[in-house]
Amino acid sequence: MKQSNSPDEFLIPEKPSKSEIKRRLEARQYLAEEISKMTPDKWKQMPLPERLLDALKETPQVRSHGGIRRHIQFLGKIMGALSEEEVHEIKQALIGIVGAKKASKMKI
């Protein structure tokens, strides 16, 4: 009995590499940082989850350099828990608010 070894049999969905996961999380952290620089009235125009919105509202109270860095990391952690669809919707809303030209300079 002959077995067929078609290429489809060997295709196993690959896990993303650690580097790819890190790049995605850094991109989400950068997106969260850009959103944190915006005004609260612009946040209302975006489909932000309640947890992220609450954390963004705390941003003005953070004053020290190290505190700001940790807060941005915290925002990135919240963004990291979001699905790809949610992040895509947030990106599209941000592009709609700031415009495509400025968004392209943001590296989002």
C-alpha positions as CSV (number, residue, x, y, z in Angstrom):
1,M,0.0,0.0,0.0
2,K,1.5,3.3,-1.1
3,Q,1.1,6.4,1.1
4,S,0.7,9.7,-0.6
5,N,2.8,12.4,1.0
6,S,1.2,15.5,-0.4
7,P,2.6,18.9,0.8
8,D,-0.7,19.7,2.5
9,E,-0.2,16.9,5.0
10,F,2.9,18.5,6.4
11,L,1.5,22.0,6.8
12,I,1.2,22.6,10.5
13,P,0.1,26.1,11.5
14,E,3.3,27.7,12.7
15,K,3.4,29.5,16.0
16,P,4.8,33.0,15.7
17,S,8.4,33.3,16.8
18,K,9.3,35.0,20.0
19,S,10.7,37.9,17.9
20,E,7.4,38.2,16.0
21,I,5.4,38.2,19.2
22,K,7.8,40.9,20.6
23,R,7.4,43.1,17.5
24,R,3.6,42.8,17.8
25,L,3.6,43.8,21.4
26,E,6.0,46.7,20.8
27,A,3.7,47.9,18.0
28,R,0.7,47.8,20.3
29,Q,2.6,49.6,23.0
30,Y,3.6,52.3,20.5
31,L,0.0,52.6,19.4
32,A,-1.1,53.0,23.0
33,E,1.5,55.7,23.5
34,E,0.2,57.6,20.5
35,I,-3.3,57.3,21.8
36,S,-2.3,58.5,25.2
37,K,-1.0,61.8,23.7
38,M,-4.4,62.5,22.3
39,T,-7.2,64.4,24.1
40,P,-10.0,62.6,25.9
41,D,-12.6,63.9,23.5
42,K,-10.7,62.1,20.7
43,W,-10.6,58.9,22.7
44,K,-14.4,58.9,22.7
45,Q,-14.3,58.7,18.9
46,M,-12.4,55.5,19.1
47,P,-13.6,51.9,19.9
48,L,-11.5,51.6,23.1
49,P,-12.3,48.9,25.6
50,E,-13.3,50.2,29.1
51,R,-10.1,48.9,30.8
52,L,-7.9,50.8,28.3
53,L,-10.0,53.9,28.6
54,D,-9.7,53.9,32.4
55,A,-5.9,53.5,32.2
56,L,-5.7,56.3,29.6
57,K,-7.6,58.6,32.0
58,E,-4.8,58.1,34.6
59,T,-2.1,59.3,32.1
60,P,-2.2,63.0,33.1
61,Q,-1.4,62.1,36.8
62,V,1.8,60.3,35.9
63,R,4.6,62.8,36.0
64,S,8.0,61.2,36.5
65,H,10.0,59.9,33.6
66,G,10.1,56.4,35.0
67,G,6.5,56.5,35.8
68,I,5.6,57.6,32.3
69,R,7.6,54.7,30.9
70,R,6.0,52.2,33.2
71,H,2.5,53.6,32.4
72,I,3.1,53.3,28.7
73,Q,4.2,49.7,29.3
74,F,1.0,49.1,31.2
75,L,-1.1,50.5,28.4
76,G,0.8,48.3,26.0
77,K,0.1,45.3,28.2
78,I,-3.6,46.1,28.0
79,M,-3.4,46.5,24.2
80,G,-1.5,43.1,24.1
81,A,-4.6,41.4,25.5
82,L,-6.8,42.7,22.7
83,S,-7.7,40.7,19.6
84,E,-6.3,41.5,16.2
85,E,-9.7,42.8,15.1
86,E,-10.0,45.2,18.0
87,V,-6.5,46.6,17.4
88,H,-7.3,46.9,13.7
89,E,-10.5,48.9,14.5
90,I,-8.5,51.2,16.9
91,K,-5.9,51.8,14.2
92,Q,-8.5,52.6,11.6
93,A,-10.2,55.0,14.0
94,L,-6.9,56.7,14.8
95,I,-6.2,57.1,11.1
96,G,-9.6,58.6,10.6
97,I,-8.9,61.1,13.4
98,V,-5.4,62.2,12.6
99,G,-5.4,61.5,8.8
100,A,-3.5,59.0,6.8
101,K,-0.4,61.2,6.2
102,K,0.2,61.9,9.9
103,A,-0.6,58.3,10.8
104,S,2.0,57.0,8.4
105,K,4.6,59.1,10.3
106,M,3.5,57.5,13.5
107,K,4.6,54.0,12.4
108,I,1.3,52.4,13.4
